[in-house]
């Protein structure tokens, strides 16, 4: 695999279906709050869930005002260690969220628009430069699988370089969320720009 440079995404104006909310799984850093503020300023109803939610509490967390139409899963910068325990736990948690959100997200898509977005902070190059724990890269595989299983739902995995400023990181997440290109699943952002992965010879 190699990196391929991408232009900045186009912007598609989207709105939550009536009675729906955007759920953000916080990562314990200021990014979750900044993203929630930015989305609320756009008129979206946002539910910011605490990090490390135990699986037994997922049904409780999902008892929020409105049905989830957008889910954004944030992960903090990794420990730069192989198979970091925290990253592995977060990956398992993402699979649990996917199980609980399949029905509401696919239903919301039938009434307008729905999205699943994962955000890692490996190296801004989808792990190709060796940043962070490789376990976090499992989120890329999960998102690609969901894109196949939920074709009506916008699915994207975004990897941000950890050194990106907070406001910049939040704005890039919003930009990817509004990209009309559904064929693009994996995107990395660093100060060098926007990239994706492609096979050699492609």
N, C-alpha and C positions, 0 to 999 in steps of 0.2 A: 504494500500500500504506500501511497505518497500523498502529499498535500496538494490541493489545487486551489488557487486563489479564486475568490468569488467577489462579485460586485456587491455593494450594499443592497439589502433587500428592498423590493418595492413595498408600497404600503396599501393594504386593503382595509378599508374602514369596516370594522366588525363591532357588533354589540351583543351583549348577553341576551339570550331569549328571556322573555318576560317571566319574572318570578325566580330567576336563576342567579347563582352567585359564582364568584371565582374563589377557589380554595387554594391557599398557599401553604405548603408544608415548610415551616420555618427551619432554618439551619443554625439558629443561635447566634448569628452575626447580624449586623445592622442592615444587610441587604434585604431581608424579608420585610422589615418595616418600611424601608425606602420604596420598595416595589408596591407594597400595599397603599402607601400614600399616593403614589403616582397613578395607580389604577382607580383609586377612590376619586381623585381629582378629575378623572374622565367620566365620572358618573357610575362606575361599576360598584356593585355590592361585593365586598371582599371579606372573607373569613381567613384570618391568619392563625394557623394551628401551631402549637408549640413543637419544638424538635423532640425527637426520641419518644414519640407517642407509642405506648404499649399496644400491641395488636388487640388486646381485649377492650381497649378504649376506642377503637375505630368507629364502631356503631354510635357511640356517644358523641364523638367528635362530629360525625356526619349529621347529627341532629342540629342543624343550623338553619337560620331563616332563609329558605329557598333551597332549590335543588342544585347541586354542582353542575356547571356547564363547562368550566375551565379549571384545570388542576395544574399547578406549578410546583414542582418538587425541587427544592433547593438543597444542595449539599455544600458544606463548608470545605475550604482547602484541606486536602489530605495530609497524612503524616509523613509522606515520602517514604513509606515502608511497604514492603510486599505484604499484601493481604492484611492490611490494618483492620483490627477487630471492629472499630467504630464504622469504617466504611462498609464492612461486610454486613453489619447490622442494618445500616441504612439501605443497602441494596435489598435485603430481605423485606424491609418495611415497604419499599417501593412496590414490590410484587403484591403485598397485602393491599396497598392502596388501589392497585390496578384491579384486583378482584372485586373490591367494594365499589369501584367507580364505573365499572363496565356498563351497568344498566343506566345510571343517570346521565353519563356522558353520551352514550349512543342515542338515548332518548332526546337529549337536548339538541343533538345534531339534526334530528328529524324536524325540530321546530326552529331551526335557524343556523346555529353555529356552536361548535364545541371544540375544545382543545385539551391536549395532554402535553405538557412541556417539562422536561427534566433539565436541570442546570447543575453541571459539575464545574469545579474549578481546579482542573488538573494543570494544564499548561497553555490553554488557548489553542492547542493543536490536536485536540482529541486524543491526548496521551501519547502522540507520536514522538514528542520530545522528551518523554520519560518523566513528566511531572506528576506528583501525587501517587496514590495507591492504585494499582491496576484493577482492584476490585470495583472501584467507582465506575470503571469503564463498562461494567455489566449493565449500567443504566442505558448505554447506547444500544446494546442488544435487546433489552426489554422494550425500548421505544420503537425499534425497527419491527419487532414482533407485533406490537400493538397497532402499528400503522397498517400491517397486513390484516390483522384480525378486526380492526375497527376502521375500515376504509372511509367512513363518513366523518370521522373525527380527525382534526388537524393534529398531527403528532410530530414533535421535534425534540431532539437532544442537543443542547447547547453547552459548549465547554468554554468557559471564560478564563483568561489568564488571571491568576490570583492578584497580580499587581495592578489590575485595572482599578481606577478610582470608583468609589461607590456610585456616584451619580451616573458615570459612564456605564457601569455594569448594569444598572437598572434600566437605562435607556436602550441598551442593546437587547435586553430580554424583551422589552416592549416591541422593539423593531422586529425581532424574530417572530413574536406572537402574531404580528399583523402581516407577515409575509404571505402573499397569495400562492406561492409555489409549494404545492403539497408533495411534489416528488422529492424534494430535498428533505432528508431526515436528520442528518448530522451536520452541525456547524460549529466551528471554533472561532473565537475572537481573541486577538491580542493587539498590542500597539502596532503590530505589523499589518493588521487588517483581518479580513474575514476569509476563512478557508473551509474546505471539506475534504474528505478522503476519497481517493479513487484508486483503482487497481492499476498497476504498472501496465503501460501499453494501451490504456483506455483512451 
